[in-house]
């Protein structure tokens, strides 16, 4: 028997606040029993859930693992704009004039993630 990834666990200072950001970013609900001040919070994302745990130390270096997001119903650039409005920060812009590339953002606690082109954008450029 093989194993399945149940959660991607992310250390953070405020699990409920960070999980709320990711809940809005992914359009996925928080677990019913999560509340402000809890030591953990979970986003019930389709496929693999995100679990946020309180740790005492702050993030100090680049992530060794990050999420790559692919918009489902908007373009990459529209998704970047939406995530920035939720509180994300643009870290590195790798978007190219021909429409390829990605954007590196950080969430509200500084964890980096990428926004790739949508499936429709990839199909329109053959890749």
C-alpha positions in Angstrom: 0.0 0.0 0.0 1.3 3.5 -0.8 0.8 6.7 1.1 -1.1 9.8 0.1 -0.2 13.4 1.0 -3.0 14.4 3.4 -1.8 17.9 4.2 0.9 20.3 3.4 1.9 21.8 6.7 3.0 25.4 7.0 4.6 26.8 10.2 3.4 30.3 11.1 2.8 32.8 13.8 -1.0 33.1 13.4 -2.6 30.0 11.9 -6.1 31.3 11.7 -5.1 34.5 10.1 -2.8 32.8 7.5 -5.3 30.0 6.9 -7.9 32.7 6.3 -5.7 34.3 3.6 -5.2 30.9 1.9 -8.9 30.1 2.2 -9.7 33.3 0.3 -6.8 32.7 -2.2 -8.0 29.1 -3.0 -11.7 29.6 -2.6 -11.7 26.7 -0.1 -13.3 26.7 3.4 -11.6 26.6 6.8 -12.4 23.6 8.9 -15.5 24.1 11.0 -13.7 23.9 14.3 -11.0 26.5 13.5 -11.2 29.8 15.4 -8.9 32.9 16.0 -6.2 32.0 18.6 -6.2 28.3 17.8 -2.7 26.7 17.6 -3.6 25.2 14.2 -6.0 25.9 11.4 -6.8 23.9 8.2 -7.9 24.9 4.7 -10.0 22.1 3.2 -8.7 22.5 -0.3 -9.6 19.9 -2.9 -6.9 17.3 -3.3 -4.5 18.2 -0.5 -5.4 20.3 2.5 -3.2 23.0 4.0 -2.5 22.8 7.7 -1.1 25.8 9.5 0.7 25.3 12.9 1.9 27.9 15.4 5.7 28.0 15.9 7.6 30.5 18.0 10.2 31.5 15.4 9.7 33.8 12.5 10.4 32.9 8.9 14.0 33.9 8.1 15.0 32.4 4.7 13.5 31.4 1.4 11.1 28.5 1.4 12.5 25.1 0.5 9.1 24.1 -0.7 6.5 26.3 -2.2 3.0 26.1 -3.8 2.5 26.8 -7.5 -1.0 28.1 -8.2 -2.7 27.8 -11.6 -5.8 30.0 -12.0 -9.0 28.1 -13.0 -11.3 30.9 -14.1 -9.1 33.9 -14.8 -5.8 34.8 -16.3 -2.5 34.6 -14.5 -2.3 38.4 -14.4 -5.9 38.7 -13.1 -5.1 36.2 -10.4 -1.9 38.1 -9.4 -4.0 41.3 -9.0 -6.6 39.4 -6.9 -4.0 37.9 -4.6 -2.2 41.2 -4.2 -5.6 42.7 -3.1 -5.8 39.9 -0.5 -2.5 41.0 1.0 0.1 39.1 -0.9 3.3 40.8 -2.0 5.1 40.6 -5.4 8.5 39.1 -4.8 9.8 38.4 -8.3 8.1 39.0 -11.6 9.1 36.4 -14.2 6.3 37.2 -16.6 7.5 37.7 -20.1 6.1 39.9 -22.9 5.1 36.8 -24.9 2.7 35.8 -22.1 4.9 33.0 -20.7 6.5 32.9 -17.2 5.2 33.2 -13.7 5.0 35.6 -10.8 6.5 34.9 -7.4 4.4 36.3 -4.5 4.6 35.9 -0.8 1.6 35.4 1.5 0.9 37.6 4.6 3.6 35.9 6.6 6.3 35.9 3.9 5.9 32.4 2.5 6.7 32.4 -1.2 4.4 30.9 -3.9 4.1 31.1 -7.6 1.3 32.0 -9.9 1.5 30.2 -13.3 -0.5 30.7 -16.4 -4.0 29.3 -16.6 -4.7 26.2 -18.6 -6.4 28.4 -21.3 -3.4 30.6 -21.5 -1.1 27.6 -21.9 -3.3 26.1 -24.6 -3.4 29.4 -26.5 0.5 29.5 -26.7 0.9 25.8 -27.2 2.4 25.0 -23.9 
